[in-house]
Amino acid sequence: MTLRNKILMLGFVAILGMFFAQWLQYRSYATQARAIETVTRNVTEVGALSQATHELQKERGLATIKQFSASNQALAEQLRRTDESLSRLAATLIRVAGLDDSLVRLRAVAASDSAALLTIRDGYTGLLQNIFDEMGRLTHEPEASVPRVDVTAHGHLMKAKEYLGQTRATLGYGIGLKHDDPAVISGLIRLKSLYDEEMRMLELAPSPELHAATAAQLSGNEVARTLRVVTQIAATGELPKELDVQTWWSLATAAIDRLKRAEDHSLELIEQKAEGELTRSRNAMHLGVIITLGVGLAAFILALSTTATLIRALDRALASIEYISITKNFRSRLPVQSPDEIGRISRSFNRLLDVAEKLLNEKDSLATTDTLTGIHNRMRFAKVLDEEADRKRRNKMPMSLIIFDVDHFKHINDEHGHNVGDEVLKTLSNLVGKETRSTDFFCRWGGDEFILLLKDDDCDAAIAAAEKIRSLVEAADFPIVGKVTCSFGVSAWTPGDTEGNLVVRADKALYESKKEGRNQVRCPQGDWKICRGRAQCSQFGSTGSMGAANT
């Protein structure tokens, strides 16, 4: 293996190592960032779920105690508020499977006077559990290590609030019965134990910010009184006789509202921490990329710097010469980066390429330019038409062609001589050339015939353009001969068309224009059918029958 190949291999290994290290850093960043971004994005949607849960918890409690309430007005108002929160939830991308259908069925059961109230309570509880599962899925990202502690604490807070909500509904139902129901009392004791366990787990979670927010809400008198009532029931095994349904409902609702405020603060805390960690992760990634690129670039430059200057210069020169020889691209030049002998050779070769390019350009210009008028000739038109036809077959866009010639041009040559006829053709080409756009292609087809290719216009536009040129020529004064008119044939590109057919149809239309009196615009019947403004174009069929002339 040559020294040059060894150095190239060293450079390749350095580059490969640099990209591998960068890929490892990026993969670690991307995994962490995606998890944090998911949590941040989902917190907003979880907020909508949290509000819907809060309203459904109230609806559950009112539906459970409705038989013991003096009026159903509070339940009706709560149903409205629940529907509003569910409407806001529907505006997000979150969908809880079967939520709407299950709620409709549950409300229908609750509206029946014969329905068991505890069954209604359990139905709402099951529905709420589905929402809790969705909230847990949205906030649980195993790779998002920073907000994980706060997400866990938030989950304990949600569960504690839910158990207190079940307690509100169950005790309201028990008070309404006017007697001690062992099933109600045992259920209350179980819910109190579950609530205490979730609050204990919340206290153990290392989230001081959430602890402070929760402590501020739990310090309220409503929470303490609510818990005292449930503690008394657990201690005595009896329901309080002095407490009515409405008093209990108001007391427990105030306590749950306080926990809801702590829950909202918890979501804000999770979002803030996730955004902060995402910013730190991005900054660390940017720094790592800069360091990795710097080290890799230094290694790459060090490896390449050992290559001999002469070898590098010869390689560049030989590669450029081979490229020019193979591709025949005489616009390319040898790189000139040094004043030594290699640089002198490169500059001399570049001067030779300048001469060759100039000669080739002159040859191409002579081959594709009409010597009389100075516009494109038929050879150039054939190449442009082939390119545009291929493009139309791909993009299905419109294209139109106008062919026209000078009326009675033979008479002009016979009467005034061919020199005057040549002047007429030059004047005509200058006149039309000034009216064409940069996207159009104008050329001399042969003799006194000219072609105007409208690359991106349909039949209507071509007819309008032909009529404009016809009027312009008719109004112009030509040297010696005075007035001159032209006849026009128009064709439009159709699906499955060919370049030859496009020109043939336009030529036939020109023939019909001549046949019908000259100085007019015609198009064949097939092209006429695709025009939107049919009144702008005459038509003829395969038998040559004529329609009305366009003026």
Secondary structure, 3 states (H helix, E strand, C coil): CCHHHHHHHHHHHHHHHHHHHHHHHHHHHHHHHHHHHHHHHHHHHHHHHHHHHHHHHHHHHHHHCHHHCCCCHHHHHHHHHHHHHHHHHHCCCCCCCCHHHHHHHHHHHHHCCCCCHHHHHHHHHHHHHHHHHHHHHHHCCCCCCCCHHHHHHHHHHHHHHHHHHHHHHHHHHHHHHCCCCHHHHHHHHHHHHHHHHHHHHHHHCCCHHHHHHHHHHHCCHHHHHHHHHHHHHHHHCCCCCCCCHHHHHHHHHHHHHHHHHHHHHHHHHHHHHHHHHHHHHHHHHHHHHHHHHHHHHHHHHHHHHCCCHHHHHHHHHHHHHHHHHHHCCCCCCCCCCCCCHHHHHHHHHHHHHHHHHHHHHHHHHHHHECCCCCCECHHHHHHHHHHHHHHHHHHCCCCEEEEEEECCHHHHHHHHCHHHHHHHHHHHHHHHHCCCCCCEEEEEEECCEEEEEECCCCHHHHHHHHHHHHHHHHHCCECCCECCCEEEEEEECCCCCCHHHHHHHHHHHHHHHHHCCCCCEECCHHHHCCCCCHHHCCCECCCCCECCCEC
